[in-house]
Amino acid sequence: MEDYTPDIISLTDENGEEFSLEVIDAIDYENEHYLALVPDGSGTTEDDGTVVVLKEVIEGDEYYYEEIENDDEYNEVSDIFAERLEEFYEVDRD
């Protein structure tokens, strides 16, 4: 049995607060890359079972993650993640 090593990323919000999230899935959709993330258990983020969906933005050699502002885009991407993740997690589609 292989040891599980989670993919953890550290993010800084608009207030300068740093927190860590675990990547539980990633997809490419409509020429964009998206991540599904949950709190990593370190206590830097409240774990209320919410999955955070972010879009990856590349500027030069830098990678950034941002919220999806377009409602249609967000709904399409979150539905894809919900379908993919409901085999492993209890998914509430509200």
C-alpha positions as CSV (number, residue, x, y, z in Angstrom):
1,M,0.0,0.0,0.0
2,E,1.4,3.4,-1.0
3,D,1.5,6.3,1.4
4,Y,-1.0,9.1,0.7
5,T,0.6,12.5,0.2
6,P,-2.0,15.2,-0.1
7,D,-1.5,18.1,-2.6
8,I,-1.6,21.1,-0.4
9,I,-1.5,24.7,-1.6
10,S,-1.2,27.9,0.5
11,L,-3.2,30.9,-0.5
12,T,-3.4,34.5,0.6
13,D,-6.7,36.2,0.6
14,E,-7.4,39.9,-0.1
15,N,-6.8,40.7,3.6
16,G,-3.4,39.2,3.6
17,E,-4.5,36.1,5.6
18,E,-2.8,32.9,4.6
19,F,-4.5,29.5,4.6
20,S,-3.9,26.0,3.3
21,L,-6.2,23.9,1.2
22,E,-6.0,20.4,-0.1
23,V,-6.6,19.8,-3.8
24,I,-9.1,17.0,-4.1
25,D,-9.7,17.2,-7.9
26,A,-8.7,19.2,-10.9
27,I,-10.2,19.6,-14.4
28,D,-9.5,21.3,-17.7
29,Y,-12.7,22.8,-19.1
30,E,-13.2,25.3,-22.0
31,N,-9.4,25.9,-22.1
32,E,-9.2,26.8,-18.4
33,H,-7.8,24.8,-15.4
34,Y,-9.9,24.5,-12.3
35,L,-9.3,23.1,-8.8
36,A,-11.7,21.7,-6.2
37,L,-10.2,22.2,-2.7
38,V,-11.1,21.5,0.9
39,P,-9.5,22.7,4.2
40,D,-6.3,20.7,4.8
41,G,-6.9,20.0,8.5
42,S,-4.2,22.3,9.7
43,G,-6.7,24.6,11.3
44,T,-6.0,27.6,9.0
45,T,-9.4,27.2,7.5
46,E,-12.7,26.2,9.1
47,D,-13.8,22.8,7.9
48,D,-17.5,23.0,7.3
49,G,-17.5,20.5,4.5
50,T,-17.6,23.2,1.8
51,V,-15.6,22.5,-1.4
52,V,-13.9,25.6,-2.8
53,V,-13.7,25.8,-6.6
54,L,-11.0,28.1,-8.1
55,K,-9.8,28.9,-11.5
56,E,-6.0,28.8,-12.2
57,V,-4.6,31.9,-13.9
58,I,-1.1,32.0,-15.4
59,E,0.7,35.3,-15.9
60,G,4.2,34.7,-17.2
61,D,5.8,32.3,-14.8
62,E,3.4,33.0,-12.0
63,Y,0.3,30.9,-11.1
64,Y,-2.7,32.5,-9.4
65,Y,-6.0,31.1,-8.3
66,E,-9.2,33.2,-8.4
67,E,-12.8,32.8,-7.7
68,I,-15.1,32.2,-10.7
69,E,-17.1,35.4,-11.1
70,N,-19.3,34.3,-13.9
71,D,-22.4,32.4,-12.5
72,D,-22.9,30.3,-15.6
73,E,-19.2,29.3,-15.7
74,Y,-19.2,28.5,-11.9
75,N,-22.4,26.4,-12.2
76,E,-21.0,24.4,-15.1
77,V,-17.7,23.7,-13.4
78,S,-19.1,23.0,-10.0
79,D,-21.6,20.5,-11.6
80,I,-18.7,18.7,-13.2
81,F,-16.8,18.5,-9.9
82,A,-20.0,17.3,-8.1
83,E,-20.5,14.5,-10.6
84,R,-16.9,13.4,-10.3
85,L,-16.7,13.7,-6.5
86,E,-20.1,12.2,-5.4
87,E,-18.6,8.7,-5.7
88,F,-16.2,9.6,-2.8
89,Y,-18.0,12.3,-0.9
90,E,-21.5,13.2,0.1
91,V,-22.4,16.0,-2.4
92,D,-25.0,18.6,-1.7
93,R,-25.8,20.4,-4.9
94,D,-27.5,23.5,-3.4
